[in-house]
Amino acid sequence: MRRRRPDAARHRAAVGLLLAGLVLPLLFRPRPAPLPERVVDAALSQVGRVGYFWGGKSLSTGPDPRWGMLTRVTSDGSDTTGQLLPFGLDCSGLVSWAATTAAGDPSAGAAIGEGVRAQYASAKPVPWEKARPGDLLFFPDLSHVGIVVGWSADGKLRVVHSSKTLGGVVLSEDASLIGFTAVGRPDIYKRFTGLSG
């Protein structure tokens, strides 16, 4: 009867442990959160950090190094046009940046649309009571957009948005109190994650 060498048994055990360490994490890796949840998380990560800037857009995947740098406001239509202000995001800029960051792909931000009207056009209308995290909220005149965070315990729709009045990216506990009246589900969620409805 042939005896195995102790070194061979230890070698097989070490190889087995190594393979288990390499293969098992691949098999049991947690799945990433759905895109709408990642959009909410990205937007919430900037609450209190990024100021409001008329025409402020960014397709950076992650924090934009320009945020906070003095920049001339060049977009027309604001009382701040022509002024030097710390660069940040406007309301639709927050939405497109959050989509870009969540997807890790600038085409997601472009697909969700640049500007409130484009974002409204690229979203499917949803009844208010069926709103879910990641949906977009709109003012009736399409002058403002935000991202649904979810429902509060007392039944109010929470929204993250970049507000000129409030000075930047904020979390508001009652979307209807601010003036949001319409809900839309961005079409990009179907394309990037297969989410529908």
N, C-alpha and C positions, 0 to 999 in steps of 0.2 A: 504494500500500500504506500502510495506516494503522499508525502506530507507537503502541504503548502508552506511556503515561506511566510513568516509573519509580515515581512515587508510588502508582499503582494497583496495581502488582505488589507493592510493599512492603505495601500495605494488605491485599491478598488473603493474603499470607504471614502477616501478623500475625493476621488473622481465623482462618486455618487453625490456627495455633499455639494461639490462644485456645480454639478449639473442641476441639482435641486435648487441651488441658489440662483442659477441663471434662468432656468425654465419656469419654475413655479411663479416667480413674480410676473412673468409674461402671461401665464395662464390666468392668474387671479388679480391682475391689475385692475384697479377701480376704473370704471368708465367715466369719461369726463361728463360734467353736467351738461344738460341740453343748452343749445345756443341762447334761447331767451333768458335763462337763468344767468348765464355768463354775461349777457348784455347788462342785466340789472347789477350784477356784482361789479362790473367795470365802471358803470356810472356812479354807483355808491362809493367806489374807492376815491372819487374826486370831490365828494361833499366837503365843503369848507376849504378845499385846497386850490381850486381853479376859479378865478374870477370871471365875470361876464365881460365879453368883448364883442361888440356889434360886428357881425361878419366873421367871427372867429371859428375857423374850421381846422381840423387836423385829421389826416389819415395815418397818423403814427400808430403803431401797434404798441401801446403802452404810453406812459407819460411823455408828453412832448417837451423837449428841452427849451422850446421858445416860451412856454407858459411863464408868465411873470415878467418877461423882458419888455421894456418899453417899446411899443410898436405904434406906428401911425394907423389910425382907423381909416381905411380907404373905401369901405362899402358905403354907398349912398343910403340916405333915408333915416339917419339918426342925428340927434343933437350932438353926438360925440364924433361925427365924421370930421376928419382932419386933425383930431387931437392925438397927442402921444399918450397912450395908456398901457398898463401892463397887459400883455397878450393873454387871452384865455379862450373861452368857448361861448358861442351864443347857443340858443336852445336847440336848434337843429344840428349845430356842430357837435353838441354833446351826444346826440343820438347817433350820428354817423361815426364819431370817434368810438363810442361804446361798442357799436357793431363791429368795427374794424378790429378793435382790441380783443373782443370776445372770440371772433373767428380767427384771429391771427392772420388776417388777409385783408388788404386794403380794398379789394373788390367788394367785400361785404358792405363797407361804408359807402362806396359808390352806388351799390345796388339799392341800398335803403333810401338813397336820394339826398340831394343837396338842397336844403331849404325846406321849410315847413310844408309848402304846397306839394313839392315833389314827394316828400315822405308820406303825406296824406294820400297822394295818388298811388303810391306803391303799397298801400295797406288795404286789407279787406275790412270793411266795417264790421264791428262786433257789438252786440248789445252791451250796455253799461254793466249789467249784472253778470255778464260772462267774461269780463275782463280778467286777465291773468298776467302774472309777472312777465315782463318783456314786451307786452302790448304798448302801443303808443296812445297818448291822450292829446287831444287837440282843443284849442279854443274854437268857438263857433265861427269866428272870422278868419281862422287859420293864421293867426298872428303869433301863436305860441304852441310848442310841443313839449311833451315830457314822456317819461318811461314809467309804466306801472311797476311798482315795487310789490304790491300785494294788498290784501284787505286787512284792516286793523280789526282788533277784537270787537270794536263797537260798530263794525260794518262800513267803515269809511275806506275809500280807495286812496292808498298812499302813492305818491309820485315823486320821482327824482327828476329835477329839471335845472336848466341854467337860466336864472332869472335876473333881468336887468334891475328890477326893483329891489330884489334881495341881495344883489351884488355878486352872484356867481352860482355855482352848483350847490343846490340845497335839496333837502328831503322835506317834503310837505306832507302832513298827516291827513289832509282832506282835500282831494283834487277838485271836488265840485265847489268848495268854498273859494278856491283860487279863480275859478272860471272855466275849468276844463269841462267839456260837455260831450265829446265824441271819442270813441275808442276805435282803434284800427290795429289789425294784426299784420305786421310786415310780411310781404311775400317772400322775403329772403329766408325766413325760417323754414319754409318748405324746401327751398333749394339747398340750403346748407345743412339741414338736419332731418328732412322728411316730415317735419311737424306740419300738420294740417288742421283745419277746423277753424 
